[in-house]
């Protein structure tokens, strides 16, 4: 009986402590109810608004809030009130957290930071208690700023999910809503939050009075990318040939985090070969690594596989060069990168805000160029699975044209898409489509893909000599830039007196092929 009584008493004690926790007792169970928000001072963080570039509009909005806190009288004399909160919205890597760090470095007021996931624990009532404790600390140190990163972890819409949602998370959200704009005044406490999933946030959280400002932090344009590169390039030794404007033009779609990674990769490449500065070649190699993946030169390919890959990639490039409104070819390679045996990379000359019907059709035709080249050179019975990703890309483009962009006369200008875009991916909207309409959609998708296939076929039959020259050039040099591709197609060497074929010994692999690098690995002693 003794162990049973002890166990029963321990159970009662745990229930008592948990009850006190749910009632918001001081400190809660083992201090679980205390806020995990960290107070940052100038010694903790050295980032300022000078370190933020490429998102000028978002920076101006937040600089104004910092100015509010520093000089409230300038704005209050006209009856204006300091914004209670600002929500930073944007895809990953665009600089939302960096903006918050800059605010911490500029505001000269207490700055508390916490993650949305820090509120919720396994014990009931812990999240609500932490919210109360955080705001109590903030009120004592007002004026101050509270930054909640990834607020979607705690701010998701209530009542969503199987069983109606998570009661503990919803209780935490309710307490957050009350603290942000309830009966008690929180003058001088500004809430700044960041998320890349605004679509899942509770509507009560987004209304004015809680988040007065919703600040979109988009990917940078070409001018913004150049400014971001300038910020990160301050920390490295640049060669005289480096032109950041050219790099910015060649990195469309890159976020601030991507550009920071690009500069770092270029510096690592230069350091690896013991160079004292970072040259333009290092940036080009870093860009290829980021956009196309790391080279896998040690991968074993037979001579026939290399030949097939060369014609496949040459097919993409030749078709792309002869299509209207198609992006210029940046580089073609038969060196395996990432999960691909070879690839052709096209880059737009400027940031594109819209895409025309002609350009969509050109993209589909270029995607089919690899499969068509295989059929023409090796025969229909020897086509390979290498075109799987090309077929997937062409199908996705055609389906988007038909269901989202209203580019089908048979279906009209109606949205038939069953998916909704979010910043992180797609989610099913549950829209129902009749079987008859679905058949028309499938038929239109097939029509667009078949048209692209036939277009690629007509180009490659007409430009058979260009296909042969480029394939041989890829077999000889393995990687060619856009300018070099144009010269090879004209029957010239890639670059006079500069580019030479790789002078390496052949490494036999079971007498059936060669190592893609062409040289054996040498063990270091």
Secondary structure as UniProt FT lines:
FT   HELIX           2..22
FT   TURN            23..24
FT   TURN            26..27
FT   HELIX           29..31
FT   TURN            32..33
FT   STRAND          38..40
FT   TURN            42..44
FT   HELIX           49..51
FT   HELIX           56..70
FT   HELIX           72..76
FT   TURN            77..79
FT   STRAND          85..89
FT   TURN            92..93
FT   HELIX           96..106
FT   STRAND          110..115
FT   HELIX           116..118
FT   TURN            124..125
FT   HELIX           126..140
FT   STRAND          144..149
FT   HELIX           152..155
FT   TURN            158..159
FT   HELIX           162..164
FT   HELIX           167..180
FT   TURN            187..188
FT   STRAND          189..195
FT   HELIX           198..200
FT   HELIX           203..206
FT   TURN            208..210
FT   STRAND          213..216
FT   HELIX           222..233
FT   TURN            234..235
FT   TURN            240..241
FT   HELIX           244..249
FT   TURN            252..253
FT   HELIX           256..272
FT   TURN            273..274
FT   HELIX           280..292
FT   TURN            297..298
FT   STRAND          300..302
FT   HELIX           303..321
FT   TURN            324..325
FT   STRAND          328..333
FT   TURN            338..339
FT   STRAND          343..347
FT   HELIX           357..378
FT   HELIX           380..382
FT   HELIX           385..387
FT   HELIX           388..403
FT   TURN            409..411
FT   STRAND          419..421
FT   STRAND          426..428
FT   HELIX           435..462
FT   HELIX           464..477
FT   STRAND          479..481
FT   HELIX           482..489
FT   TURN            490..491
FT   TURN            496..498
FT   TURN            510..511
FT   STRAND          513..515
FT   TURN            516..517
//
